[in-house]
Amino acid sequence: MAKVLAALRNHWKKSTFGACLLGWGGHWLYGKHCDNLLRRAACQEAQAFGNQLIPATMPLKKATVFLNPAACKGKAGNLFEKNAAPILHLSGLDVTVVKTDYEGQAKKLLELMENTDLIIIAGGDGTVQEVVTGLLRRADEAAFSKIPIGFIPLGKTCTLSHTLYPESTNQVQHITNATLAILKGETVPLDVLQIKGEKEQPVFAVSGLRWGSYRDAAVKVSKYWYLGPLKTKAAHFFSTFKEWPQKHQAALMYLGPTERPPEEPEEKSRPPLYMRLYRRLRSLWSFPKECSQEVALEDWEKLKLSTIELSIATRNRQLDLTRTEDFMDICIEAESVSKGQFVQRGTQKMRDPHMCPEGSQHIQASRCILQLPEGTEGSFGIDNEEYEAVPVEVKLLPRKLRFFCDPRVREQMLQAAVQ
Protein backbone atom coordinates (compact mmCIF):
# COMPACT_ATOMS: atom_id res chain seq x y z
CA MET A 1 0.00 0.00 0.00
CA ALA A 2 2.83 2.34 0.86
CA LYS A 3 4.44 1.66 -2.53
CA VAL A 4 1.17 2.49 -4.31
CA LEU A 5 0.81 5.78 -2.42
CA ALA A 6 4.44 6.64 -3.11
CA ALA A 7 3.99 5.93 -6.83
CA LEU A 8 0.87 8.11 -6.94
CA ARG A 9 2.73 10.92 -5.17
CA ASN A 10 5.78 10.67 -7.43
CA HIS A 11 3.64 10.62 -10.61
CA TRP A 12 0.92 13.02 -9.50
CA LYS A 13 0.29 14.43 -13.01
CA LYS A 14 -0.42 11.01 -14.47
CA SER A 15 -2.45 10.09 -11.39
CA THR A 16 -4.58 13.23 -11.69
CA PHE A 17 -5.18 12.64 -15.40
CA GLY A 18 -6.09 9.00 -14.75
CA ALA A 19 -8.51 9.96 -11.98
CA CYS A 20 -10.21 12.52 -14.22
CA LEU A 21 -10.46 10.02 -17.07
CA LEU A 22 -11.86 7.36 -14.73
CA GLY A 23 -14.42 9.81 -13.33
CA TRP A 24 -15.53 10.91 -16.80
CA GLY A 25 -15.79 7.29 -17.96
CA GLY A 26 -17.88 6.37 -14.92
CA HIS A 27 -20.20 9.32 -15.50
CA TRP A 28 -20.58 8.38 -19.20
CA LEU A 29 -21.40 4.76 -18.36
CA TYR A 30 -23.91 5.86 -15.73
CA GLY A 31 -25.59 8.12 -18.29
CA LYS A 32 -25.84 5.25 -20.77
CA HIS A 33 -27.35 3.05 -18.06
CA CYS A 34 -29.97 5.71 -17.25
CA ASP A 35 -30.82 6.08 -20.95
CA ASN A 36 -31.35 2.30 -21.22
CA LEU A 37 -33.68 2.42 -18.23
CA LEU A 38 -35.70 5.20 -19.89
CA ARG A 39 -35.95 3.17 -23.12
CA ARG A 40 -37.04 0.05 -21.22
CA ALA A 41 -39.75 1.92 -19.30
CA ALA A 42 -41.04 3.51 -22.50
CA CYS A 43 -41.14 0.14 -24.29
CA GLN A 44 -43.05 -1.43 -21.41
CA GLU A 45 -45.60 1.38 -21.58
CA ALA A 46 -45.89 0.98 -25.35
CA GLN A 47 -46.37 -2.79 -25.01
CA ALA A 48 -49.46 -2.13 -22.90
CA PHE A 49 -51.01 -0.46 -25.96
CA GLY A 50 -49.94 -3.35 -28.18
CA ASN A 51 -51.48 -5.95 -25.85
CA GLN A 52 -54.95 -4.44 -26.08
CA LEU A 53 -57.47 -6.73 -27.76
CA ILE A 54 -59.19 -5.52 -30.94
CA PRO A 55 -61.98 -7.16 -32.97
CA ALA A 56 -60.80 -9.57 -35.66
CA THR A 57 -62.56 -7.51 -38.35
CA MET A 58 -60.84 -4.27 -37.36
CA PRO A 59 -57.64 -3.58 -39.33
CA LEU A 60 -54.49 -2.32 -37.65
CA LYS A 61 -53.95 1.42 -37.66
CA LYS A 62 -51.49 2.49 -40.33
CA ALA A 63 -48.76 4.93 -39.38
CA THR A 64 -46.54 6.51 -42.03
CA VAL A 65 -43.25 7.87 -40.69
CA PHE A 66 -41.31 10.47 -42.67
CA LEU A 67 -37.74 10.22 -41.38
CA ASN A 68 -34.99 12.64 -42.30
CA PRO A 69 -31.73 10.74 -41.56
CA ALA A 70 -29.65 13.87 -42.29
CA ALA A 71 -31.19 15.81 -39.39
CA CYS A 72 -29.10 16.49 -36.28
CA LYS A 73 -25.87 16.33 -38.35
CA GLY A 74 -26.68 12.85 -39.64
CA LYS A 75 -27.55 11.35 -36.24
CA ALA A 76 -31.34 11.33 -36.67
CA GLY A 77 -31.51 7.84 -38.18
CA ASN A 78 -29.64 6.29 -35.28
CA LEU A 79 -31.66 8.26 -32.72
CA PHE A 80 -34.91 7.07 -34.32
CA GLU A 81 -33.88 3.40 -34.47
CA LYS A 82 -32.73 3.37 -30.83
CA ASN A 83 -35.42 5.43 -29.12
CA ALA A 84 -38.58 5.73 -31.22
CA ALA A 85 -38.81 2.72 -33.56
CA PRO A 86 -39.09 0.05 -30.78
CA ILE A 87 -41.94 1.99 -29.14
CA LEU A 88 -43.88 2.31 -32.39
CA HIS A 89 -43.50 -1.38 -33.29
CA LEU A 90 -44.49 -2.56 -29.80
CA SER A 91 -47.62 -0.39 -29.83
CA GLY A 92 -49.41 -2.55 -32.40
CA LEU A 93 -49.32 0.00 -35.21
CA ASP A 94 -48.69 -0.99 -38.81
CA VAL A 95 -45.61 1.22 -39.26
CA THR A 96 -44.17 2.25 -42.63
CA VAL A 97 -40.93 4.25 -42.48
CA VAL A 98 -40.16 6.52 -45.44
CA LYS A 99 -36.59 7.87 -45.43
CA THR A 100 -35.86 11.04 -47.36
CA ASP A 101 -32.62 11.22 -49.36
CA TYR A 102 -32.53 14.88 -50.38
CA GLU A 103 -34.07 18.24 -49.57
CA GLY A 104 -37.61 18.65 -50.89
CA GLN A 105 -38.23 14.92 -51.37
CA ALA A 106 -40.86 14.79 -48.62
CA LYS A 107 -43.05 17.23 -50.57
CA LYS A 108 -43.02 14.93 -53.59
CA LEU A 109 -43.60 11.79 -51.53
CA LEU A 110 -46.68 13.34 -49.90
CA GLU A 111 -48.26 13.71 -53.34
CA LEU A 112 -48.04 9.93 -53.82
CA MET A 113 -48.98 8.88 -50.28
CA GLU A 114 -52.00 6.61 -49.99
CA ASN A 115 -54.50 6.62 -47.16
CA THR A 116 -53.03 6.36 -43.69
CA ASP A 117 -54.36 6.76 -40.17
CA LEU A 118 -51.38 8.65 -38.73
CA ILE A 119 -48.60 10.77 -40.14
CA ILE A 120 -45.42 10.91 -38.06
CA ILE A 121 -42.64 13.42 -38.75
CA ALA A 122 -39.21 12.39 -37.46
CA GLY A 123 -36.74 15.23 -37.91
CA GLY A 124 -36.48 18.96 -37.27
CA ASP A 125 -38.20 22.16 -38.35
CA GLY A 126 -37.20 21.66 -41.98
CA THR A 127 -38.79 18.21 -42.12
CA VAL A 128 -42.00 19.53 -40.53
CA GLN A 129 -42.18 22.36 -43.05
CA GLU A 130 -41.68 19.97 -46.00
CA VAL A 131 -44.29 17.46 -44.84
CA VAL A 132 -46.88 20.11 -44.01
CA THR A 133 -46.30 21.83 -47.37
CA GLY A 134 -46.58 18.57 -49.30
CA LEU A 135 -49.71 17.61 -47.38
CA LEU A 136 -51.54 20.90 -47.98
CA ARG A 137 -50.57 21.04 -51.66
CA ARG A 138 -52.51 17.86 -52.37
CA ALA A 139 -55.71 18.14 -54.39
CA ASP A 140 -57.53 16.26 -51.61
CA GLU A 141 -55.94 18.27 -48.79
CA ALA A 142 -59.35 18.91 -47.20
CA ALA A 143 -59.56 15.22 -46.29
CA PHE A 144 -55.86 14.61 -45.65
CA SER A 145 -55.51 17.64 -43.38
CA LYS A 146 -57.79 15.86 -40.89
CA ILE A 147 -55.25 13.07 -40.39
CA PRO A 148 -53.56 13.58 -36.99
CA ILE A 149 -49.83 14.29 -37.13
CA GLY A 150 -47.15 13.22 -34.68
CA PHE A 151 -43.79 14.92 -34.30
CA ILE A 152 -40.65 13.17 -33.04
CA PRO A 153 -37.99 15.87 -32.43
CA LEU A 154 -34.72 14.65 -33.95
CA GLY A 155 -33.37 17.82 -35.58
CA LYS A 156 -31.07 20.61 -34.51
CA THR A 157 -34.02 23.03 -34.22
CA CYS A 158 -37.38 21.62 -33.10
CA THR A 159 -39.61 24.63 -32.42
CA LEU A 160 -42.83 22.60 -32.16
CA SER A 161 -41.47 20.44 -29.35
CA HIS A 162 -41.68 23.44 -26.97
CA THR A 163 -45.44 23.56 -27.61
CA LEU A 164 -46.28 19.86 -27.68
CA TYR A 165 -44.07 18.27 -25.02
CA PRO A 166 -42.65 19.03 -21.56
CA GLU A 167 -39.17 20.54 -21.45
CA SER A 168 -36.41 17.98 -20.91
CA THR A 169 -32.63 18.23 -20.94
CA ASN A 170 -32.27 14.50 -21.62
CA GLN A 171 -32.52 13.79 -25.35
CA VAL A 172 -33.58 10.16 -24.91
CA GLN A 173 -36.37 11.12 -22.52
CA HIS A 174 -37.54 13.89 -24.85
CA ILE A 175 -37.77 11.52 -27.84
CA THR A 176 -39.49 8.71 -25.91
CA ASN A 177 -41.99 11.16 -24.37
CA ALA A 178 -42.84 12.47 -27.84
CA THR A 179 -43.31 8.95 -29.24
CA LEU A 180 -45.51 7.86 -26.32
CA ALA A 181 -47.62 11.01 -26.74
CA ILE A 182 -48.55 9.78 -30.22
CA LEU A 183 -49.85 6.51 -28.74
CA LYS A 184 -51.88 8.28 -26.04
CA GLY A 185 -53.91 10.04 -28.72
CA GLU A 186 -54.33 13.56 -27.26
CA THR A 187 -54.24 16.23 -29.99
CA VAL A 188 -54.28 20.02 -30.21
CA PRO A 189 -55.21 22.15 -33.25
CA LEU A 190 -52.37 24.24 -34.69
CA ASP A 191 -52.54 27.23 -37.02
CA VAL A 192 -50.74 27.21 -40.36
CA LEU A 193 -49.48 30.10 -42.50
CA GLN A 194 -49.99 29.89 -46.25
CA ILE A 195 -47.18 31.89 -47.92
CA LYS A 196 -47.63 32.45 -51.64
CA GLY A 197 -45.44 34.33 -54.09
CA GLU A 198 -46.46 35.60 -57.50
CA LYS A 199 -45.23 32.56 -59.44
CA GLU A 200 -44.31 29.69 -57.13
CA GLN A 201 -46.63 27.23 -55.42
CA PRO A 202 -47.58 28.17 -51.86
CA VAL A 203 -45.35 27.20 -48.95
CA PHE A 204 -46.87 26.39 -45.55
CA ALA A 205 -45.38 27.11 -42.14
CA VAL A 206 -46.37 26.25 -38.58
CA SER A 207 -43.98 28.71 -36.91
CA GLY A 208 -43.60 31.70 -39.17
CA LEU A 209 -41.59 33.88 -41.54
CA ARG A 210 -38.56 36.05 -40.73
CA TRP A 211 -36.87 38.68 -42.87
CA GLY A 212 -34.07 40.87 -41.61
CA SER A 213 -30.62 41.27 -40.11
CA TYR A 214 -31.03 38.94 -37.12
CA ARG A 215 -32.03 36.07 -39.38
CA ASP A 216 -29.14 36.75 -41.76
CA ALA A 217 -26.67 36.72 -38.86
CA ALA A 218 -28.16 33.56 -37.36
CA VAL A 219 -27.54 31.67 -40.62
CA LYS A 220 -23.80 32.40 -40.33
CA VAL A 221 -23.40 31.22 -36.72
CA SER A 222 -22.20 27.76 -37.76
CA LYS A 223 -19.28 29.32 -39.69
CA TYR A 224 -17.74 30.39 -36.37
CA TRP A 225 -17.86 26.92 -34.80
CA TYR A 226 -14.20 27.23 -33.75
CA LEU A 227 -15.15 29.98 -31.25
CA GLY A 228 -17.25 27.58 -29.20
CA PRO A 229 -19.81 29.33 -26.97
CA LEU A 230 -18.84 32.72 -28.44
CA LYS A 231 -19.86 31.81 -32.00
CA THR A 232 -23.33 33.39 -31.72
CA LYS A 233 -22.01 36.72 -30.48
CA ALA A 234 -19.24 36.63 -33.08
CA ALA A 235 -21.69 36.13 -35.98
CA HIS A 236 -23.81 39.09 -34.87
CA PHE A 237 -20.77 41.23 -34.07
CA PHE A 238 -19.22 40.78 -37.53
CA SER A 239 -22.63 41.52 -39.09
CA THR A 240 -22.42 45.04 -37.66
CA PHE A 241 -19.43 45.77 -39.93
CA LYS A 242 -21.87 46.20 -42.81
CA GLU A 243 -23.63 49.50 -43.51
CA TRP A 244 -25.25 50.66 -40.27
CA PRO A 245 -28.07 50.97 -39.39
CA GLN A 246 -29.30 48.08 -41.50
CA LYS A 247 -32.68 48.91 -43.00
CA HIS A 248 -35.21 46.64 -44.68
CA GLN A 249 -37.89 48.66 -46.45
CA ALA A 250 -41.22 47.34 -47.67
CA ALA A 251 -44.95 48.05 -47.89
CA LEU A 252 -47.42 46.04 -45.85
CA MET A 253 -51.15 45.59 -46.32
CA TYR A 254 -53.11 43.61 -43.76
CA LEU A 255 -56.54 42.64 -42.44
CA GLY A 256 -57.39 42.46 -38.75
CA PRO A 257 -58.23 39.38 -36.67
CA THR A 258 -61.25 37.26 -37.49
CA GLU A 259 -63.77 35.87 -35.05
CA ARG A 260 -63.23 32.21 -34.27
CA PRO A 261 -66.24 30.04 -35.18
CA PRO A 262 -67.27 27.28 -32.76
CA GLU A 263 -65.42 24.03 -33.30
CA GLU A 264 -67.50 21.42 -35.09
CA PRO A 265 -67.83 18.11 -33.25
CA GLU A 266 -66.12 15.16 -34.87
CA GLU A 267 -68.50 12.84 -36.68
CA LYS A 268 -68.24 9.29 -35.38
CA SER A 269 -69.97 7.76 -38.41
CA ARG A 270 -70.66 8.71 -41.99
CA PRO A 271 -73.81 10.87 -42.32
CA PRO A 272 -76.77 9.58 -44.38
CA LEU A 273 -76.86 10.08 -48.16
CA TYR A 274 -79.58 12.76 -48.05
CA MET A 275 -77.53 14.79 -45.51
CA ARG A 276 -74.41 14.60 -47.69
CA LEU A 277 -76.41 15.72 -50.76
CA TYR A 278 -77.94 18.60 -48.78
CA ARG A 279 -74.53 19.81 -47.61
CA ARG A 280 -73.08 19.60 -51.13
CA LEU A 281 -75.99 21.59 -52.64
CA ARG A 282 -75.83 24.17 -49.84
CA SER A 283 -72.11 24.71 -50.41
CA LEU A 284 -72.66 25.13 -54.17
CA TRP A 285 -75.46 27.65 -53.70
CA SER A 286 -73.69 29.70 -51.07
CA PHE A 287 -70.22 29.81 -52.67
CA PRO A 288 -70.74 32.72 -55.14
CA LYS A 289 -72.47 34.77 -52.46
CA GLU A 290 -69.64 34.24 -49.96
CA CYS A 291 -67.02 35.19 -52.55
CA SER A 292 -68.69 38.46 -53.47
CA GLN A 293 -69.25 39.26 -49.80
CA GLU A 294 -65.58 38.61 -49.00
CA VAL A 295 -64.40 40.99 -51.75
CA ALA A 296 -66.85 43.68 -50.68
CA LEU A 297 -65.98 43.57 -46.97
CA GLU A 298 -62.19 43.50 -47.23
CA ASP A 299 -60.76 46.68 -45.74
CA TRP A 300 -57.00 46.58 -46.05
CA GLU A 301 -54.79 48.65 -43.74
CA LYS A 302 -51.70 50.00 -45.49
CA LEU A 303 -48.33 50.66 -43.90
CA LYS A 304 -44.86 51.60 -45.16
CA LEU A 305 -42.13 50.17 -43.01
CA SER A 306 -38.40 50.47 -42.50
CA THR A 307 -37.14 47.91 -40.04
CA ILE A 308 -34.13 45.93 -38.96
CA GLU A 309 -36.28 42.77 -38.95
CA LEU A 310 -39.85 41.77 -39.74
CA SER A 311 -41.42 38.56 -38.45
CA ILE A 312 -44.82 37.04 -39.12
CA ALA A 313 -45.59 34.24 -36.67
CA THR A 314 -48.43 31.95 -35.68
CA ARG A 315 -49.69 31.75 -32.11
CA ASN A 316 -48.64 28.11 -31.83
CA ARG A 317 -45.81 28.93 -29.42
CA GLN A 318 -48.30 30.56 -27.00
CA LEU A 319 -51.15 28.20 -27.76
CA ASP A 320 -54.51 29.23 -26.28
CA LEU A 321 -57.25 26.64 -26.82
CA THR A 322 -60.06 28.97 -25.69
CA ARG A 323 -59.32 32.23 -27.50
CA THR A 324 -62.19 33.80 -29.43
CA GLU A 325 -60.20 35.39 -32.29
CA ASP A 326 -57.83 33.99 -34.89
CA PHE A 327 -54.78 36.02 -35.89
CA MET A 328 -51.05 35.92 -36.58
CA ASP A 329 -48.50 38.19 -34.94
CA ILE A 330 -46.62 40.68 -37.10
CA CYS A 331 -43.61 42.25 -35.37
CA ILE A 332 -41.88 45.26 -36.96
CA GLU A 333 -38.70 46.00 -35.04
CA ALA A 334 -37.30 49.52 -34.82
CA GLU A 335 -34.27 50.17 -37.00
CA SER A 336 -32.66 52.46 -34.39
CA VAL A 337 -30.68 49.76 -32.60
CA SER A 338 -27.13 50.19 -31.37
CA LYS A 339 -24.49 47.63 -32.31
CA GLY A 340 -24.25 46.43 -28.71
CA GLN A 341 -28.04 45.94 -28.52
CA PHE A 342 -27.93 44.09 -31.83
CA VAL A 343 -25.38 41.57 -30.53
CA GLN A 344 -27.22 41.09 -27.24
CA ARG A 345 -30.65 40.79 -28.82
CA GLY A 346 -29.35 38.45 -31.50
CA THR A 347 -28.26 35.99 -28.81
CA GLN A 348 -31.78 36.09 -27.32
CA LYS A 349 -33.35 35.53 -30.74
CA MET A 350 -31.35 32.34 -31.20
CA ARG A 351 -33.45 30.89 -28.36
CA ASP A 352 -36.76 32.49 -29.40
CA PRO A 353 -36.57 33.56 -33.08
CA HIS A 354 -40.01 35.23 -33.14
CA MET A 355 -39.66 37.27 -29.95
CA CYS A 356 -40.97 40.84 -30.33
CA PRO A 357 -38.66 43.19 -28.36
CA GLU A 358 -39.90 46.20 -26.43
CA GLY A 359 -40.31 49.25 -28.66
CA SER A 360 -41.36 47.21 -31.70
CA GLN A 361 -44.62 47.71 -33.58
CA HIS A 362 -46.94 44.76 -33.01
CA ILE A 363 -49.85 44.00 -35.36
CA GLN A 364 -52.47 41.26 -35.18
CA ALA A 365 -53.70 40.19 -38.62
CA SER A 366 -55.50 37.33 -40.33
CA ARG A 367 -54.00 38.06 -43.74
CA CYS A 368 -51.27 40.30 -45.10
CA ILE A 369 -49.44 41.21 -48.30
CA LEU A 370 -45.74 42.09 -48.14
CA GLN A 371 -44.56 44.18 -51.10
CA LEU A 372 -40.79 44.55 -51.58
CA PRO A 373 -38.98 47.19 -53.66
CA GLU A 374 -37.48 46.06 -56.96
CA GLY A 375 -33.98 44.69 -56.63
CA THR A 376 -34.45 43.58 -53.01
CA GLU A 377 -31.79 41.05 -52.03
CA GLY A 378 -31.65 38.62 -49.17
CA SER A 379 -33.74 35.68 -48.07
CA PHE A 380 -36.74 34.79 -45.96
CA GLY A 381 -36.52 32.27 -43.17
CA ILE A 382 -39.69 30.16 -43.28
CA ASP A 383 -39.67 27.69 -40.38
CA ASN A 384 -35.85 28.00 -40.38
CA GLU A 385 -35.67 27.10 -44.09
CA GLU A 386 -34.22 29.62 -46.55
CA TYR A 387 -36.32 31.03 -49.42
CA GLU A 388 -35.69 33.89 -51.81
CA ALA A 389 -37.10 37.22 -50.63
CA VAL A 390 -39.96 38.09 -53.02
CA PRO A 391 -43.35 39.81 -52.60
CA VAL A 392 -45.66 37.39 -50.83
CA GLU A 393 -49.19 37.05 -49.51
CA VAL A 394 -49.45 35.43 -46.09
CA LYS A 395 -52.79 33.96 -45.08
CA LEU A 396 -53.66 32.42 -41.74
CA LEU A 397 -55.30 28.98 -41.83
CA PRO A 398 -56.64 28.72 -38.26
CA ARG A 399 -56.70 25.31 -36.58
CA LYS A 400 -55.80 23.67 -39.89
CA LEU A 401 -53.87 20.65 -38.57
CA ARG A 402 -54.08 18.52 -35.45
CA PHE A 403 -50.83 17.46 -33.79
CA PHE A 404 -50.40 14.87 -31.06
CA CYS A 405 -49.26 16.38 -27.77
CA ASP A 406 -48.41 15.19 -24.28
CA PRO A 407 -51.63 14.96 -22.17
CA ARG A 408 -49.89 16.86 -19.34
CA VAL A 409 -49.15 19.80 -21.62
CA ARG A 410 -52.72 19.89 -22.91
CA GLU A 411 -54.03 19.87 -19.33
CA GLN A 412 -51.75 22.79 -18.46
CA MET A 413 -53.09 24.75 -21.44
CA LEU A 414 -56.69 24.22 -20.35
CA GLN A 415 -55.92 25.15 -16.72
CA ALA A 416 -54.09 28.32 -17.81
CA ALA A 417 -57.09 29.30 -19.96
CA VAL A 418 -59.50 28.86 -17.01
CA GLN A 419 -57.33 30.97 -14.70
Order of alpha helices (4+ residues) and beta strands (2+ residues): alpha-alpha-beta-alpha-alpha-alpha-beta-alpha-beta-alpha-alpha-beta-alpha-alpha-beta-beta-beta-alpha-alpha-beta-beta-alpha-beta-beta-beta-beta-alpha-beta-beta-beta-beta-beta-alpha
